[in-house]
Amino acid sequence: AHYWGTSEWPADEIRAAWEIAERHHLRKPVVEQPQYNLFERRRVEDEYCRLYEDIGLGLTTWSPLASGQLTGKYLDGVPDDSRAALPGYEWLRAVLTDPARNERVRALAAIADELDCTLGQLAIAWCAANPNVSSVITGASTPAQVEENMGALDVLDRLDPEMLDRIEEL
């Protein structure tokens, strides 16, 4: 292995692993794989912020759509064919149907309309717009979802500082 990384590690453990590798002339971790989306931001934006400059940490983030919530598909309840409808996912159903979170999704839908994109494309583009994010892992159940997700690339240059500020306010 020429490169390696961590997934969901706390910043102090990433730094400790990096320092041990440095002391022993080993390959250092170069990437962290955290959850990152408009609802889950603390680690990427706060906890890891010193690691980007100090050790050159890159990010390969996951769950940009917050388990589908940022596509808007849970605004009117839980669709029968969604993972939140599966037995054992009651914990996820509670999060995806949270009224306060869904109000924010509705407000984001207005911004997506303004940008002439889907909510999912906006959510993925927002993740990719973070200069510390090296790549965004997306998930899809169908080829059409893959195509829609990749449309986020066309949205990236529309996320100017003013638009990012408006999204931040939500």
MIFI-51444 format. One record per residue (C-alpha): residue number from 1; residue in one letter; x, y, z. Coordinates in steps of 0.02 Angstrom, whole numbers, plus 50000, padded with zeros to 5 digits. Example, Ala and Ser with C-alpha at 12.3 -4.5 7.8 and 13.67 -1.06 7.14 Angstrom:
<atoms>
{pos = 1&code = A&x = 50615&y = 49775&z = 50390} .
{pos = 2&code = S&x = 50684&y = 49947&z = 50357} .
</atoms>
This chain:
<atoms>
{pos = 1&code = A&x = 50000&y = 50000&z = 50000} .
{pos = 2&code = H&x = 50067&y = 50169&z = 49952} .
{pos = 3&code = Y&x = 49930&y = 50271&z = 50033} .
{pos = 4&code = W&x = 49811&y = 50237&z = 50174} .
{pos = 5&code = G&x = 49679&y = 50325&z = 50273} .
{pos = 6&code = T&x = 49554&y = 50312&z = 50413} .
{pos = 7&code = S&x = 49366&y = 50314&z = 50425} .
{pos = 8&code = E&x = 49271&y = 50406&z = 50561} .
{pos = 9&code = W&x = 49424&y = 50425&z = 50671} .
{pos = 10&code = P&x = 49435&y = 50569&z = 50795} .
{pos = 11&code = A&x = 49561&y = 50704&z = 50750} .
{pos = 12&code = D&x = 49675&y = 50663&z = 50896} .
{pos = 13&code = E&x = 49689&y = 50481&z = 50842} .
{pos = 14&code = I&x = 49727&y = 50531&z = 50662} .
{pos = 15&code = R&x = 49864&y = 50647&z = 50724} .
{pos = 16&code = A&x = 49933&y = 50512&z = 50839} .
{pos = 17&code = A&x = 49940&y = 50386&z = 50695} .
{pos = 18&code = W&x = 50025&y = 50516&z = 50585} .
{pos = 19&code = E&x = 50154&y = 50555&z = 50720} .
{pos = 20&code = I&x = 50192&y = 50370&z = 50753} .
{pos = 21&code = A&x = 50216&y = 50342&z = 50566} .
{pos = 22&code = E&x = 50328&y = 50496&z = 50557} .
{pos = 23&code = R&x = 50437&y = 50436&z = 50703} .
{pos = 24&code = H&x = 50457&y = 50263&z = 50628} .
{pos = 25&code = H&x = 50480&y = 50319&z = 50447} .
{pos = 26&code = L&x = 50319&y = 50233&z = 50393} .
{pos = 27&code = R&x = 50185&y = 50287&z = 50272} .
{pos = 28&code = K&x = 50073&y = 50414&z = 50355} .
{pos = 29&code = P&x = 49883&y = 50421&z = 50339} .
{pos = 30&code = V&x = 49837&y = 50542&z = 50201} .
{pos = 31&code = V&x = 49648&y = 50536&z = 50199} .
{pos = 32&code = E&x = 49501&y = 50524&z = 50318} .
{pos = 33&code = Q&x = 49330&y = 50458&z = 50266} .
{pos = 34&code = P&x = 49200&y = 50550&z = 50372} .
{pos = 35&code = Q&x = 49015&y = 50571&z = 50351} .
{pos = 36&code = Y&x = 48985&y = 50746&z = 50282} .
{pos = 37&code = N&x = 48826&y = 50831&z = 50225} .
{pos = 38&code = L&x = 48725&y = 50986&z = 50260} .
{pos = 39&code = F&x = 48665&y = 50909&z = 50424} .
{pos = 40&code = E&x = 48824&y = 50820&z = 50480} .
{pos = 41&code = R&x = 48966&y = 50945&z = 50477} .
{pos = 42&code = R&x = 49054&y = 50959&z = 50645} .
{pos = 43&code = R&x = 49199&y = 50841&z = 50615} .
{pos = 44&code = V&x = 49244&y = 50906&z = 50442} .
{pos = 45&code = E&x = 49222&y = 51091&z = 50480} .
{pos = 46&code = D&x = 49279&y = 51099&z = 50661} .
{pos = 47&code = E&x = 49368&y = 50946&z = 50729} .
{pos = 48&code = Y&x = 49483&y = 50913&z = 50580} .
{pos = 49&code = C&x = 49519&y = 51094&z = 50531} .
{pos = 50&code = R&x = 49698&y = 51096&z = 50599} .
{pos = 51&code = L&x = 49741&y = 50932&z = 50513} .
{pos = 52&code = Y&x = 49716&y = 51000&z = 50337} .
{pos = 53&code = E&x = 49864&y = 51118&z = 50350} .
{pos = 54&code = D&x = 49966&y = 51031&z = 50485} .
{pos = 55&code = I&x = 49977&y = 50860&z = 50402} .
{pos = 56&code = G&x = 49895&y = 50886&z = 50231} .
{pos = 57&code = L&x = 49746&y = 50778&z = 50271} .
{pos = 58&code = G&x = 49625&y = 50750&z = 50127} .
{pos = 59&code = L&x = 49444&y = 50695&z = 50140} .
{pos = 60&code = T&x = 49342&y = 50566&z = 50048} .
{pos = 61&code = T&x = 49170&y = 50601&z = 50120} .
{pos = 62&code = W&x = 49016&y = 50490&z = 50125} .
{pos = 63&code = S&x = 48827&y = 50514&z = 50142} .
{pos = 64&code = P&x = 48814&y = 50681&z = 50051} .
{pos = 65&code = L&x = 48626&y = 50653&z = 50036} .
{pos = 66&code = A&x = 48602&y = 50615&z = 50223} .
{pos = 67&code = S&x = 48528&y = 50443&z = 50188} .
{pos = 68&code = G&x = 48418&y = 50518&z = 50053} .
{pos = 69&code = Q&x = 48342&y = 50656&z = 50159} .
{pos = 70&code = L&x = 48429&y = 50790&z = 50056} .
{pos = 71&code = T&x = 48343&y = 50727&z = 49898} .
{pos = 72&code = G&x = 48176&y = 50780&z = 49970} .
{pos = 73&code = K&x = 48102&y = 50606&z = 49958} .
{pos = 74&code = Y&x = 48052&y = 50604&z = 50142} .
{pos = 75&code = L&x = 47963&y = 50772&z = 50143} .
{pos = 76&code = D&x = 47792&y = 50689&z = 50134} .
{pos = 77&code = G&x = 47827&y = 50534&z = 50237} .
{pos = 78&code = V&x = 47921&y = 50373&z = 50209} .
{pos = 79&code = P&x = 47905&y = 50298&z = 50034} .
{pos = 80&code = D&x = 47867&y = 50110&z = 50038} .
{pos = 81&code = D&x = 48019&y = 50070&z = 49931} .
{pos = 82&code = S&x = 48145&y = 50167&z = 50037} .
{pos = 83&code = R&x = 48270&y = 50097&z = 50162} .
{pos = 84&code = A&x = 48181&y = 50192&z = 50302} .
{pos = 85&code = A&x = 48030&y = 50078&z = 50271} .
{pos = 86&code = L&x = 48132&y = 49921&z = 50306} .
{pos = 87&code = P&x = 48115&y = 49828&z = 50471} .
{pos = 88&code = G&x = 48258&y = 49872&z = 50587} .
{pos = 89&code = Y&x = 48277&y = 50048&z = 50518} .
{pos = 90&code = E&x = 48156&y = 50133&z = 50637} .
{pos = 91&code = W&x = 48301&y = 50236&z = 50706} .
{pos = 92&code = L&x = 48334&y = 50304&z = 50532} .
{pos = 93&code = R&x = 48149&y = 50335&z = 50498} .
{pos = 94&code = A&x = 48142&y = 50450&z = 50650} .
{pos = 95&code = V&x = 48286&y = 50556&z = 50585} .
{pos = 96&code = L&x = 48223&y = 50562&z = 50406} .
{pos = 97&code = T&x = 48049&y = 50620&z = 50457} .
{pos = 98&code = D&x = 48108&y = 50748&z = 50584} .
{pos = 99&code = P&x = 48000&y = 50903&z = 50551} .
{pos = 100&code = A&x = 48138&y = 51030&z = 50589} .
{pos = 101&code = R&x = 48262&y = 50948&z = 50471} .
{pos = 102&code = N&x = 48131&y = 50931&z = 50336} .
{pos = 103&code = E&x = 48089&y = 51116&z = 50350} .
{pos = 104&code = R&x = 48271&y = 51151&z = 50308} .
{pos = 105&code = V&x = 48259&y = 51031&z = 50161} .
{pos = 106&code = R&x = 48106&y = 51127&z = 50098} .
{pos = 107&code = A&x = 48204&y = 51290&z = 50109} .
{pos = 108&code = L&x = 48349&y = 51210&z = 50015} .
{pos = 109&code = A&x = 48227&y = 51154&z = 49880} .
{pos = 110&code = A&x = 48193&y = 51337&z = 49841} .
{pos = 111&code = I&x = 48380&y = 51367&z = 49818} .
{pos = 112&code = A&x = 48394&y = 51212&z = 49708} .
{pos = 113&code = D&x = 48252&y = 51278&z = 49601} .
{pos = 114&code = E&x = 48343&y = 51444&z = 49584} .
{pos = 115&code = L&x = 48500&y = 51352&z = 49530} .
{pos = 116&code = D&x = 48400&y = 51243&z = 49409} .
{pos = 117&code = C&x = 48457&y = 51081&z = 49490} .
{pos = 118&code = T&x = 48388&y = 50945&z = 49601} .
{pos = 119&code = L&x = 48405&y = 50946&z = 49789} .
{pos = 120&code = G&x = 48523&y = 50798&z = 49778} .
{pos = 121&code = Q&x = 48635&y = 50886&z = 49653} .
{pos = 122&code = L&x = 48640&y = 51039&z = 49765} .
{pos = 123&code = A&x = 48686&y = 50933&z = 49918} .
{pos = 124&code = I&x = 48826&y = 50842&z = 49827} .
{pos = 125&code = A&x = 48894&y = 51001&z = 49748} .
{pos = 126&code = W&x = 48893&y = 51087&z = 49918} .
{pos = 127&code = C&x = 49002&y = 50946&z = 49989} .
{pos = 128&code = A&x = 49121&y = 50952&z = 49841} .
{pos = 129&code = A&x = 49135&y = 51142&z = 49855} .
{pos = 130&code = N&x = 49228&y = 51123&z = 50020} .
{pos = 131&code = P&x = 49412&y = 51146&z = 49974} .
{pos = 132&code = N&x = 49462&y = 51013&z = 50102} .
{pos = 133&code = V&x = 49356&y = 50880&z = 50019} .
{pos = 134&code = S&x = 49456&y = 50776&z = 49895} .
{pos = 135&code = S&x = 49310&y = 50669&z = 49838} .
{pos = 136&code = V&x = 49128&y = 50633&z = 49880} .
{pos = 137&code = I&x = 49065&y = 50455&z = 49889} .
{pos = 138&code = T&x = 48889&y = 50443&z = 49821} .
{pos = 139&code = G&x = 48771&y = 50296&z = 49827} .
{pos = 140&code = A&x = 48639&y = 50248&z = 49702} .
{pos = 141&code = S&x = 48514&y = 50109&z = 49674} .
{pos = 142&code = T&x = 48487&y = 50141&z = 49488} .
{pos = 143&code = P&x = 48585&y = 50205&z = 49338} .
{pos = 144&code = A&x = 48469&y = 50355&z = 49333} .
{pos = 145&code = Q&x = 48522&y = 50402&z = 49510} .
{pos = 146&code = V&x = 48705&y = 50392&z = 49459} .
{pos = 147&code = E&x = 48671&y = 50509&z = 49313} .
{pos = 148&code = E&x = 48575&y = 50630&z = 49423} .
{pos = 149&code = N&x = 48713&y = 50629&z = 49555} .
{pos = 150&code = M&x = 48845&y = 50669&z = 49425} .
{pos = 151&code = G&x = 48742&y = 50822&z = 49375} .
{pos = 152&code = A&x = 48813&y = 50898&z = 49536} .
{pos = 153&code = L&x = 48971&y = 50936&z = 49438} .
{pos = 154&code = D&x = 48873&y = 51062&z = 49334} .
{pos = 155&code = V&x = 48811&y = 51147&z = 49493} .
{pos = 156&code = L&x = 48982&y = 51173&z = 49573} .
{pos = 157&code = D&x = 49026&y = 51334&z = 49481} .
{pos = 158&code = R&x = 48855&y = 51407&z = 49526} .
{pos = 159&code = L&x = 48896&y = 51396&z = 49711} .
{pos = 160&code = D&x = 48977&y = 51566&z = 49728} .
{pos = 161&code = P&x = 49014&y = 51640&z = 49900} .
{pos = 162&code = E&x = 48845&y = 51729&z = 49906} .
{pos = 163&code = M&x = 48751&y = 51568&z = 49870} .
{pos = 164&code = L&x = 48855&y = 51471&z = 49997} .
{pos = 165&code = D&x = 48814&y = 51604&z = 50126} .
{pos = 166&code = R&x = 48627&y = 51585&z = 50090} .
{pos = 167&code = I&x = 48641&y = 51397&z = 50111} .
{pos = 168&code = E&x = 48739&y = 51423&z = 50272} .
{pos = 169&code = E&x = 48598&y = 51530&z = 50343} .
{pos = 170&code = L&x = 48479&y = 51384&z = 50324} .
</atoms>
